[in-house]
Structure formats: C-alpha cells, structure tokens
Amino acid sequence: MLILTLGICLVCSWIVLAAKQTGDSQRASNNTFNRRDVLTQLLNNQSNGYDPRVPPDYEEDYATDVKIKIHMLSFDSVSETTMDYSVEIYLTMQWLDKRLDFRKLHNAPKLEVGYKLMPLVWVPDVYFKNVKKASFHNVTVPNRYIHIYPNGSVIYSTRLSLTLSCRMRLQKYPLDTQICPMVIQSYTYTTENVMFKWVENELPITYDKEITLHTELPQFSIVENTTESCNGTMDSDSPKFACIKAFFTLKRDIGFYIIQIYVPSILIVMLSWVGFWLDLEATPARVSLGVLTVLTLNTHGSNTQAQQPKVSYIKAIDVWVVSSLIFVFAAFLEFAYVNVLSRRGEKLQVLNEVPIAPTEPKEDFSPMINGKLSRQPGAPNPASIFKQRARRVDKMSRVLFPLSFSVFNILYWMIYHFS
C-alpha cells in the first residue's frame, strides 16, 4: 500500500513538473521568437508546409471569402470621345488564412510584411474586367503592403492608377448624367474556391477629402456610388468566377457649355431679329445682317461639333445648334419675303403707269391722261398697299420670333435637363 501511494505521488509530481516545463518552454518560445523569426516560421514552406500558390481553403468544401474595399484618391478625367474614365485608388482586400495563425509563436498585434516577402504570401488574383490601362506605383518603393494578424487574418493593400471603360449614353449631352462601372473579378479561381464581397459594417467605397461626394470635378460631379455582388453571374458559360461591381453616378457640370455654346448662340439668334426693326429700304443693311448671323452661327456650330464625341444618334447639343441655325435662317428668309412683297407693289404701280395704245372709245373706257392710264380719284396706290403689308409682316415677326424661340427654350430645357 505504501509503495502504491509513493508511486501515485511520483506520477503526480512528474505531471506537475511536465506541465510547468511546457508552460515555461511556451513562454520562453514567445519571448525568444522575434517578429522576423515568426515570419520565417510562417512563410517557410519546408517547416510548416505553407504553400502560397493555393488559397487558404483550397482543400476544403467551402470558398475563401475575400472582402474588398476601395479608397478613391483621385477622379482624374472622364472622356466622351474614348468612352472611359481615369481614377487612382487604394485597393484593400482582407481574408482569413488559418495557416498564418501565429498566436502560439508571438503576442504581437500584427506582423507587417515588406514587399520583398510578399511573393511568399497567397494573394487573391484580382483583375478589373473593364480596364483599358493600369499601372502600379513604384516610387520610391512599390506602394503596397501586407499585414498579418494573430488569428491569420490578412490585409493586402496596393495603390493603382486605372483607366476604365464606360459606355456612355449621350442622347442628352451636355445635359447628361452618366453611370460608370468598375467590375472586379477573379481571373483563376472560381466561386468554389474564392468569393468576393464588399466589406461589411463600413463604407465599401470611400473618398479622399479633395473628391468627396457632391464635389465638383473639372466637368462632372460625383453624385453617388452603389455596389453590388455579381459572383458567378458575369459569364454565360461555366466556370463561374468571383465578381463584384461598383457604379459611379457622374452628373455633368453645364457651366462651361452655357458660357461657350448656349449664351453665344442665343445672342446670335437675337441679333438676327434686329432686321425686323430696320426700314424696308435698308436692303444692304438687312442682307448683311442676315448673311453675317447665318455664317457666324454656322461657324460656331462647326467648332462646337468638332469638340463633341462622334456618335450616330442625335444629341441634345445637335438639336440646339440646328434649331438655332433654323431660327437665324428663318429670320433671313423673312427679309427676303418682305422685300419681294414690297417690290411687288412697285411693279404693279409701274404696270399701271405704262402707256397704252389708243383704241376706239367705248362707254366704259378708263380716262387717259397724256397717253397713260389714270387712277380714279381716291384709288389706293398699289406700292403703298404692299409696303404696308410688308411692314405688318415685320411687326408680326418682332413678336412671333422671340415667342417661338422662348417656347423652344422651355421645351428644350424641360426635355433634356429637367426630365
């Protein structure tokens, strides 16, 4: 019995000593391993079998969730001619890689991985589907980082300059609002291995203080942005790839176009109405004014069209330029009409004064004076009648032309700007 008691005591003592030694060795391990050793231990393929070539859950029956966030540094330009826009962003991705759990190796809050060690860490194969041109920033070092957290959570961020395509609808140009997409996909891994998601509990797209929402850019204002998931829906054929989308709503600032296009054309149209107040006899002045306004507006419209995108459908600016030209040309035609009307009366007066050969007198003949037909007392002068008609047309034009142009303006701005 004594021997059994002694044996039990020895076993208990051995267990306590072993536990103490294990704890001491663990604490010693936590104290002796520095951050570099931890990185070496984690990323060394020979020591723990970590393989950066495959996703964290490659052997499992579920996909690795990659949460993505975008910080907009600049919204540089939007081009209608090339149908694209340029941005500079921070692309940040976060995922959980249990293979990089270092809670047993060190008590650091996070490990910062330099760009020279980044090839040793698995990173999602993200690409922008609608990109035209893209570049990394490498001055003075590559602008990207990786942070590894104790539970194996990884945050990867990189700085990119992108030129993305945007199929614009320019029927209301330059009173238009465009919605430009940014499509992010996985190029290699299907939704069985990798799933993209926008970050939760925070804004998925943030802006630098210089380009916050509703801040005017050179030609546009960023009205809003929306995000959505398109995992497995972007391709008609299998396999299905991870995918997310962002949409930027851009409203064009029309201040430049009002000053450079609308106001000059309005003034030219109003200038063409000056002829309605000129006398009918001032033919050279009215002809010069009509020709000058037509040619000026035609040149102005040609310069405007040269700066516009070449599309096959009719834009709002085309309607404005053509309509303005029609108003100016109509004012010139109005002068041609009143001029013809005035001259018709003069021709009738001349015809009435043409000598007529004498014939045998009849009871109802008109009286002759010096071989010419004479008007009856009180008979109106044809020249004055037609001139009065021409002046009446001018007076009506002074009201009808401004009124019709005002109605056109109301309809134009209601249809293209307020609808």
QUICORGI-V973385 format. One record per pair of residues at least 4 apart in sequence whose C-alpha atoms are under 6 Angstrom apart, sorted by the first residue. I is the first residue (numbers start at 1). J is the second residue. D is the distance in Angstrom with one decimal. If there is no record, write none. Layout:
i=I j=J d=D
i=I j=J d=D
This chain:
i=21 j=25 d=5.9
i=24 j=28 d=5.9
i=25 j=29 d=5.9
i=28 j=32 d=5.8
i=29 j=33 d=5.9
i=30 j=105 d=5.4
i=30 j=106 d=5.0
i=33 j=37 d=5.7
i=37 j=41 d=6.0
i=39 j=43 d=5.9
i=40 j=44 d=5.5
i=42 j=100 d=6.0
i=45 j=49 d=4.7
i=45 j=50 d=4.9
i=52 j=120 d=5.8
i=52 j=121 d=5.1
i=52 j=122 d=4.3
i=56 j=97 d=5.2
i=57 j=64 d=6.0
i=63 j=192 d=5.4
i=63 j=193 d=4.1
i=63 j=194 d=4.9
i=64 j=193 d=6.0
i=64 j=194 d=4.8
i=65 j=195 d=4.9
i=66 j=94 d=5.6
i=66 j=95 d=4.9
i=66 j=196 d=5.0
i=67 j=93 d=5.5
i=67 j=94 d=5.1
i=67 j=197 d=4.8
i=67 j=198 d=5.3
i=67 j=199 d=5.1
i=68 j=92 d=5.7
i=68 j=93 d=4.5
i=68 j=198 d=5.0
i=68 j=199 d=5.6
i=69 j=92 d=5.1
i=69 j=199 d=6.0
i=69 j=204 d=4.9
i=70 j=90 d=5.7
i=70 j=91 d=5.0
i=70 j=205 d=4.9
i=71 j=89 d=5.5
i=71 j=90 d=5.0
i=71 j=205 d=5.7
i=71 j=206 d=4.7
i=71 j=207 d=5.6
i=72 j=89 d=4.6
i=72 j=207 d=4.7
i=72 j=208 d=6.0
i=73 j=88 d=5.3
i=73 j=89 d=5.2
i=73 j=208 d=5.3
i=74 j=87 d=5.6
i=74 j=88 d=5.2
i=75 j=87 d=4.6
i=76 j=86 d=5.4
i=76 j=87 d=5.7
i=77 j=85 d=5.6
i=77 j=86 d=5.4
i=78 j=85 d=4.3
i=79 j=83 d=5.6
i=79 j=84 d=5.5
i=80 j=309 d=5.8
i=81 j=309 d=4.6
i=83 j=165 d=5.9
i=83 j=166 d=5.3
i=83 j=167 d=5.8
i=84 j=164 d=5.4
i=84 j=165 d=4.1
i=84 j=166 d=4.8
i=85 j=163 d=5.6
i=85 j=164 d=5.5
i=86 j=162 d=5.6
i=86 j=163 d=4.3
i=87 j=161 d=5.9
i=87 j=162 d=5.4
i=88 j=160 d=5.7
i=88 j=161 d=4.4
i=89 j=159 d=5.8
i=89 j=160 d=5.5
i=90 j=158 d=5.7
i=90 j=159 d=4.6
i=91 j=157 d=5.5
i=91 j=158 d=5.4
i=92 j=156 d=5.6
i=92 j=157 d=4.2
i=93 j=155 d=5.7
i=93 j=156 d=5.2
i=94 j=154 d=5.5
i=94 j=155 d=4.5
i=95 j=153 d=5.8
i=95 j=154 d=5.5
i=96 j=152 d=5.7
i=96 j=153 d=4.3
i=97 j=152 d=5.0
i=97 j=153 d=5.9
i=98 j=152 d=5.0
i=100 j=152 d=4.6
i=101 j=150 d=5.5
i=101 j=151 d=4.7
i=101 j=152 d=4.1
i=102 j=150 d=5.2
i=103 j=150 d=5.2
i=110 j=148 d=5.5
i=110 j=149 d=4.5
i=111 j=147 d=5.6
i=111 j=148 d=5.0
i=112 j=147 d=4.7
i=113 j=146 d=5.2
i=125 j=186 d=5.5
i=126 j=185 d=5.8
i=126 j=186 d=5.0
i=127 j=184 d=5.8
i=127 j=185 d=5.6
i=128 j=183 d=5.6
i=128 j=184 d=4.7
i=129 j=183 d=5.5
i=130 j=164 d=5.6
i=130 j=165 d=5.6
i=131 j=163 d=5.9
i=131 j=164 d=4.3
i=132 j=163 d=5.4
i=132 j=164 d=5.5
i=133 j=162 d=5.9
i=133 j=163 d=5.1
i=134 j=161 d=5.6
i=134 j=162 d=4.5
i=135 j=160 d=5.9
i=135 j=161 d=5.4
i=136 j=160 d=5.1
i=137 j=142 d=6.0
i=137 j=143 d=5.6
i=138 j=142 d=3.9
i=138 j=143 d=5.8
i=143 j=158 d=5.9
i=143 j=159 d=5.7
i=144 j=157 d=5.4
i=144 j=158 d=4.0
i=145 j=156 d=5.8
i=145 j=157 d=5.5
i=146 j=155 d=5.6
i=146 j=156 d=4.5
i=147 j=154 d=5.7
i=147 j=155 d=5.2
i=148 j=153 d=5.9
i=148 j=154 d=4.7
i=149 j=153 d=5.2
i=166 j=180 d=5.1
i=171 j=315 d=4.4
i=172 j=176 d=4.8
i=172 j=315 d=5.7
i=172 j=316 d=4.8
i=172 j=416 d=5.8
i=173 j=315 d=5.8
i=173 j=316 d=5.5
i=175 j=417 d=5.7
i=177 j=250 d=5.6
i=177 j=251 d=4.4
i=178 j=249 d=5.8
i=178 j=250 d=5.1
i=179 j=248 d=5.5
i=179 j=249 d=4.5
i=180 j=247 d=5.6
i=180 j=248 d=5.2
i=181 j=246 d=5.7
i=181 j=247 d=4.4
i=182 j=245 d=5.7
i=182 j=246 d=5.0
i=183 j=245 d=4.6
i=184 j=243 d=5.6
i=184 j=244 d=5.4
i=185 j=242 d=5.5
i=185 j=243 d=4.3
i=186 j=241 d=5.9
i=186 j=242 d=5.3
i=189 j=193 d=6.0
i=190 j=240 d=5.5
i=190 j=241 d=4.2
i=191 j=195 d=5.4
i=191 j=241 d=5.3
i=191 j=242 d=5.3
i=195 j=242 d=5.1
i=196 j=242 d=5.5
i=196 j=243 d=5.9
i=198 j=204 d=5.8
i=199 j=204 d=5.5
i=207 j=212 d=5.3
i=211 j=215 d=5.8
i=213 j=222 d=5.5
i=214 j=221 d=5.7
i=214 j=222 d=5.4
i=214 j=223 d=5.3
i=215 j=221 d=5.7
i=216 j=220 d=5.9
i=216 j=221 d=4.4
i=217 j=221 d=5.6
i=219 j=252 d=5.7
i=219 j=253 d=5.2
i=220 j=250 d=5.9
i=220 j=251 d=5.3
i=220 j=252 d=4.3
i=220 j=253 d=5.2
i=221 j=250 d=5.6
i=221 j=251 d=5.2
i=222 j=249 d=5.9
i=222 j=250 d=4.8
i=223 j=249 d=5.5
i=223 j=250 d=5.8
i=224 j=249 d=5.3
i=225 j=247 d=5.4
i=225 j=248 d=4.5
i=225 j=249 d=6.0
i=226 j=246 d=5.7
i=226 j=247 d=5.2
i=227 j=245 d=5.7
i=227 j=246 d=4.4
i=228 j=245 d=5.3
i=229 j=244 d=4.5
i=230 j=243 d=5.0
i=230 j=244 d=5.1
i=231 j=242 d=4.6
i=231 j=243 d=4.5
i=232 j=240 d=4.3
i=232 j=241 d=5.1
i=232 j=242 d=5.9
i=257 j=261 d=5.2
i=258 j=262 d=4.7
i=258 j=263 d=5.8
i=259 j=263 d=5.7
i=269 j=328 d=5.6
i=272 j=328 d=5.9
i=275 j=286 d=5.6
i=276 j=394 d=5.2
i=288 j=292 d=5.9
i=290 j=332 d=5.0
i=292 j=296 d=5.9
i=297 j=301 d=6.0
i=301 j=321 d=6.0
i=319 j=323 d=5.9
i=326 j=330 d=5.9
i=335 j=339 d=5.9
i=338 j=390 d=4.8
i=342 j=386 d=5.4
i=342 j=387 d=4.9
i=345 j=382 d=5.0
i=345 j=383 d=3.9
i=345 j=386 d=5.0
i=346 j=383 d=4.7
i=349 j=382 d=5.7
i=353 j=372 d=6.0
i=355 j=371 d=5.6
i=355 j=372 d=4.5
i=368 j=372 d=5.5
i=368 j=373 d=5.2
i=368 j=374 d=5.9
i=397 j=401 d=5.5
i=400 j=404 d=5.9
i=408 j=412 d=5.9
i=413 j=417 d=5.0
i=414 j=418 d=5.0
i=415 j=419 d=5.4
